[in-house]
Amino acid sequence: QVQLVESGGGSVQPGGSLRLSCAGSGLTLEYYAIGWFRQAPGKEREGVSCISNKYGTVSFYADSVKGRFTISRDNAKNMVYLQMNSLKPEDTAVYYCATHPEQYGWNWYAPEEYDHWGQGTQVTVSS
């Protein structure tokens, strides 16, 4: 059964850090670009970051998280991570990982282009 499972969410104070994990089951994450998205209550789902399949060192970030978040892969463990530092209250959301086939002309930030999705993990940043 194909499944993505996110973990590592929780509640932190502003300025704190969390590392989210995306674990693949029944599929090999190395075959896909992997994106992280987030959705806050009443808001649209937005792209946070993505790491390419074709070039594993190539990654993408939303302007709002550049310099604070880092995406990485561990292909031996079939895992993708999102290290989140200097967290802000506006980072509060449910975070999802998803797979993208990375066809020519793809858009890393477009959720409609992604195929498999995890169930999400809650991140709450508050005082």
Backbone as JSON, one array per atom type, in Angstrom:
{
  "sequence": "QVQLVESGGGSVQPGGSLRLSCAGSGLTLEYYAIGWFRQAPGKEREGVSCISNKYGTVSFYADSVKGRFTISRDNAKNMVYLQMNSLKPEDTAVYYCATHPEQYGWNWYAPEEYDHWGQGTQVTVSS",
  "N": [[0.85, -1.19, 0.0], [0.61, 2.17, -0.91], [1.93, 4.85, 0.84], [2.45, 7.9, 2.56], [3.89, 9.27, 5.42], [3.87, 11.82, 7.69], [5.76, 13.24, 10.37], [6.87, 14.66, 13.52], [5.83, 17.13, 14.14], [4.51, 19.63, 16.42], [4.12, 21.72, 19.37], [5.64, 24.83, 19.78], [7.54, 27.64, 21.05], [7.8, 31.01, 19.72], [10.71, 31.48, 17.71], [11.73, 29.0, 18.19], [12.6, 25.58, 17.15], [11.83, 22.89, 14.88], [11.97, 19.61, 13.47], [10.6, 18.19, 10.74], [9.57, 15.04, 9.44], [9.22, 12.95, 6.58], [8.1, 9.93, 5.69], [8.34, 7.27, 3.43], [6.28, 4.61, 2.31], [5.78, 1.69, 0.52], [6.49, 2.98, -1.78], [9.24, 4.55, -3.47], [10.88, 7.27, -2.42], [12.97, 8.55, -3.63], [12.47, 8.47, -6.33], [10.9, 10.6, -6.96], [10.24, 14.17, -7.06], [9.92, 15.8, -3.96], [7.61, 17.56, -2.13], [6.9, 19.98, 0.42], [4.03, 21.19, 1.93], [1.75, 23.52, 3.44], [-1.14, 24.23, 5.44], [-3.22, 26.49, 6.9], [-6.01, 27.06, 9.14], [-8.88, 28.04, 7.35], [-7.41, 29.06, 5.24], [-5.72, 28.92, 2.03], [-3.96, 26.05, 0.77], [-0.46, 26.12, 0.74], [2.69, 26.11, -0.95], [5.7, 25.22, 0.62], [8.34, 24.17, 0.49], [10.5, 22.28, -1.72], [12.23, 19.44, -2.96], [14.27, 18.34, -5.58], [14.0, 15.44, -7.69], [15.55, 14.79, -9.96], [17.86, 16.29, -9.64], [19.23, 16.1, -6.78], [20.33, 17.96, -5.05], [19.16, 20.32, -5.67], [16.86, 22.6, -4.58], [13.8, 24.2, -3.53], [12.18, 27.08, -2.17], [9.58, 28.8, -0.45], [9.33, 32.36, -0.34], [8.77, 33.29, 2.2], [9.97, 31.54, 3.98], [12.63, 31.24, 3.39], [16.0, 30.98, 4.33], [15.36, 30.18, 6.85], [14.18, 27.62, 6.85], [15.14, 24.29, 5.89], [15.33, 21.82, 3.45], [15.86, 18.32, 2.99], [17.16, 15.09, 1.93], [17.27, 11.6, 2.81], [18.08, 9.03, 1.21], [18.72, 6.36, 1.68], [17.23, 5.76, 3.89], [14.75, 6.21, 2.93], [13.49, 8.71, 3.33], [12.44, 12.11, 3.75], [13.21, 15.34, 4.94], [12.28, 18.29, 6.77], [13.8, 20.85, 8.11], [13.07, 23.24, 10.44], [13.73, 26.36, 11.54], [13.93, 29.22, 13.75], [11.18, 29.74, 14.18], [7.99, 31.22, 13.55], [4.86, 32.72, 14.64], [3.14, 32.83, 12.39], [3.87, 30.59, 10.98], [2.31, 28.57, 11.87], [0.38, 25.78, 11.16], [-1.07, 22.93, 9.44], [1.17, 20.61, 8.22], [2.13, 19.06, 5.2], [3.57, 16.4, 3.29], [4.34, 15.5, -0.11], [4.33, 13.8, -3.32], [5.84, 14.44, -6.52], [5.87, 14.02, -10.04], [7.67, 15.42, -11.58], [7.73, 16.31, -14.3], [8.61, 17.81, -17.49], [8.36, 21.3, -17.46], [7.12, 21.59, -15.03], [5.65, 22.82, -11.94], [6.76, 23.55, -8.87], [5.38, 24.52, -6.73], [2.7, 24.07, -7.08], [-0.03, 22.55, -5.88], [-1.89, 20.9, -7.2], [-0.48, 19.42, -9.03], [0.75, 17.38, -7.72], [0.9, 13.94, -6.61], [0.78, 11.81, -4.55], [-0.11, 12.09, -1.15], [0.6, 12.8, 2.28], [-0.87, 12.42, 5.59], [-0.63, 14.65, 7.14], [0.88, 16.81, 9.63], [0.61, 18.57, 12.66], [1.78, 21.83, 13.29], [2.37, 24.18, 15.71], [2.97, 27.44, 16.65], [3.43, 29.52, 19.21], [3.17, 31.88, 21.96]],
  "CA": [[0.0, 0.0, 0.0], [1.37, 3.4, -1.01], [1.61, 5.72, 1.96], [3.39, 8.87, 3.09], [3.58, 9.58, 6.81], [4.61, 12.93, 8.28], [5.9, 13.24, 11.81], [7.77, 15.67, 14.05], [5.14, 18.35, 14.5], [4.29, 19.89, 17.84], [3.94, 23.1, 19.8], [6.87, 25.49, 20.18], [7.49, 29.08, 21.19], [8.49, 31.74, 18.64], [12.15, 31.33, 17.74], [12.09, 27.61, 18.36], [12.89, 24.75, 15.99], [11.27, 21.56, 14.73], [12.34, 18.9, 12.26], [9.56, 17.32, 10.23], [10.0, 13.9, 8.65], [8.28, 12.35, 5.64], [8.51, 8.56, 5.47], [7.65, 6.58, 2.35], [5.97, 3.2, 2.44], [5.2, 1.22, -0.73], [7.05, 3.76, -2.88], [10.59, 5.02, -3.23], [10.83, 8.73, -2.51], [14.05, 8.97, -4.52], [11.94, 8.53, -7.69], [10.04, 11.77, -7.09], [10.42, 15.39, -6.29], [9.09, 15.78, -2.75], [7.25, 18.89, -1.68], [6.24, 20.25, 1.7], [2.98, 22.19, 1.87], [1.1, 23.77, 4.72], [-2.47, 24.81, 5.35], [-3.77, 27.01, 8.14], [-7.47, 27.11, 9.08], [-9.47, 29.1, 6.55], [-6.49, 29.55, 4.23], [-5.34, 28.02, 0.96], [-2.74, 25.28, 0.91], [0.63, 26.81, 0.1], [3.96, 25.42, -1.03], [6.74, 25.66, 1.54], [9.64, 23.77, -0.02], [10.51, 21.1, -2.57], [13.55, 18.96, -3.34], [14.17, 17.7, -6.88], [14.44, 14.07, -7.93], [16.59, 14.75, -10.98], [19.06, 16.87, -9.05], [18.88, 16.06, -5.37], [20.81, 19.12, -4.32], [18.37, 21.47, -6.07], [15.68, 22.74, -3.75], [13.01, 25.41, -3.71], [11.59, 27.56, -0.93], [8.77, 30.0, -0.44], [10.07, 33.51, 0.17], [8.5, 33.48, 3.61], [10.74, 30.62, 4.82], [14.03, 31.22, 2.99], [16.93, 31.31, 5.38], [14.91, 29.59, 8.11], [13.86, 26.21, 6.64], [16.03, 23.53, 5.02], [14.81, 20.52, 3.04], [16.93, 17.37, 2.71], [16.79, 13.69, 1.71], [18.11, 10.47, 3.16], [17.51, 8.01, 0.34], [18.92, 5.06, 2.29], [16.14, 5.58, 4.84], [13.5, 6.54, 2.24], [12.96, 9.79, 4.14], [12.69, 13.5, 3.44], [13.1, 16.12, 6.15], [12.18, 19.74, 6.72], [14.3, 21.48, 9.32], [12.44, 24.54, 10.58], [14.34, 27.15, 12.59], [13.41, 30.58, 13.93], [9.76, 29.64, 13.86], [7.14, 32.37, 13.8], [3.45, 32.34, 14.77], [2.54, 32.66, 11.08], [4.19, 29.26, 10.49], [1.33, 27.63, 12.41], [-0.4, 25.15, 10.1], [-0.84, 21.51, 9.22], [2.2, 20.44, 7.2], [1.98, 17.85, 4.42], [4.52, 16.09, 2.24], [3.68, 14.98, -1.29], [5.21, 13.41, -4.42], [5.64, 15.09, -7.81], [6.62, 13.3, -11.08], [8.71, 16.33, -12.08], [7.74, 16.36, -15.75], [9.07, 19.07, -18.04], [7.42, 22.4, -17.29], [6.43, 21.45, -13.76], [5.65, 23.91, -10.98], [6.95, 22.9, -7.59], [4.48, 25.12, -5.75], [1.32, 23.81, -7.49], [-0.47, 21.3, -5.25], [-2.66, 20.05, -8.11], [0.43, 18.59, -9.8], [1.28, 16.32, -6.86], [0.14, 12.7, -6.72], [0.56, 11.17, -3.26], [-0.08, 13.0, -0.01], [0.51, 12.28, 3.63], [-2.03, 12.82, 6.38], [-0.33, 15.94, 7.75], [1.29, 16.92, 11.03], [0.31, 19.91, 13.14], [2.82, 22.69, 13.85], [1.8, 25.34, 16.37], [3.99, 28.35, 17.17], [2.74, 30.52, 20.02], [3.75, 32.2, 23.26]],
  "C": [[0.89, 1.24, 0.0], [0.95, 4.34, 0.11], [2.78, 6.66, 2.24], [2.95, 9.23, 4.5], [4.48, 10.7, 7.29], [4.67, 12.77, 9.79], [6.81, 14.39, 12.23], [7.11, 16.99, 14.4], [4.96, 18.46, 16.0], [4.09, 21.35, 18.1], [5.26, 23.67, 20.3], [6.63, 26.98, 20.35], [8.15, 29.76, 20.0], [10.0, 31.68, 18.82], [12.63, 29.91, 17.9], [12.27, 26.87, 17.05], [12.13, 23.43, 16.05], [11.86, 20.94, 13.47], [11.21, 17.95, 11.89], [10.17, 16.21, 9.38], [8.87, 13.42, 7.76], [8.81, 10.97, 5.3], [7.68, 7.92, 4.37], [7.46, 5.11, 2.66], [5.27, 2.74, 1.16], [5.6, 2.03, -1.94], [8.41, 4.27, -2.48], [10.64, 6.52, -3.47], [11.89, 9.28, -3.46], [13.56, 9.14, -5.96], [11.15, 9.81, -7.97], [10.71, 13.02, -6.57], [9.46, 15.34, -5.11], [8.87, 17.21, -2.29], [6.69, 18.88, -0.28], [5.26, 21.4, 1.49], [2.44, 22.41, 3.27], [-0.24, 24.44, 4.49], [-2.94, 25.21, 6.75], [-5.29, 27.08, 8.03], [-7.97, 28.3, 8.29], [-8.58, 29.65, 5.46], [-6.21, 28.48, 3.18], [-4.08, 27.25, 1.31], [-1.62, 25.96, 0.13], [1.9, 25.97, 0.12], [4.97, 26.05, -0.1], [8.12, 25.39, 0.97], [9.49, 22.54, -0.89], [11.94, 20.74, -2.89], [13.4, 18.1, -4.58], [14.62, 16.25, -6.85], [15.62, 14.02, -8.88], [17.92, 15.25, -10.44], [18.78, 17.05, -7.56], [19.32, 17.25, -4.57], [20.05, 20.39, -4.68], [17.1, 21.5, -5.24], [15.04, 24.1, -3.94], [12.35, 25.78, -2.39], [10.67, 28.74, -1.2], [9.58, 31.15, 0.16], [9.92, 33.67, 1.68], [9.34, 32.59, 4.53], [12.21, 30.56, 4.44], [14.92, 31.71, 4.11], [16.57, 30.72, 6.72], [14.68, 28.09, 8.0], [14.86, 25.58, 5.69], [15.42, 22.17, 4.73], [15.98, 19.61, 2.69], [16.35, 15.97, 2.51], [17.77, 12.75, 2.39], [17.54, 9.28, 2.39], [17.66, 6.6, 0.93], [17.8, 4.73, 3.27], [14.77, 5.83, 4.22], [12.75, 7.64, 3.0], [13.3, 11.14, 3.52], [12.39, 14.31, 4.69], [12.88, 17.59, 5.83], [12.61, 20.28, 8.07], [13.77, 22.9, 9.38], [13.04, 25.25, 11.79], [13.7, 28.53, 12.65], [11.93, 30.66, 13.62], [8.98, 30.86, 14.34], [5.69, 31.93, 13.95], [2.77, 32.1, 13.42], [2.93, 31.35, 10.4], [3.2, 28.2, 10.98], [0.43, 27.1, 11.3], [-0.27, 23.64, 10.22], [0.11, 21.38, 8.04], [2.07, 19.08, 6.54], [3.19, 17.65, 3.52], [3.78, 15.4, 1.1], [4.7, 14.68, -2.38], [4.82, 14.12, -5.71], [6.46, 14.34, -8.86], [7.69, 14.12, -11.76], [8.85, 16.25, -13.6], [8.22, 17.73, -16.22], [7.98, 20.14, -17.91], [6.67, 22.38, -15.98], [6.56, 22.7, -12.89], [5.69, 23.31, -9.59], [5.93, 23.33, -6.56], [3.01, 24.82, -6.01], [0.82, 22.51, -6.9], [-1.22, 20.36, -6.17], [-1.78, 19.15, -8.96], [1.0, 17.42, -9.0], [0.33, 15.13, -6.81], [-0.22, 12.07, -5.37], [0.76, 12.17, -2.14], [-0.1, 12.25, 1.3], [-0.69, 12.84, 4.35], [-1.85, 14.17, 7.07], [0.1, 15.83, 9.2], [1.15, 18.37, 11.46], [1.55, 20.59, 13.7], [2.14, 23.92, 14.43], [2.92, 26.16, 17.0], [3.27, 29.47, 17.91], [3.47, 30.74, 21.32], [2.96, 31.57, 24.4]]
}
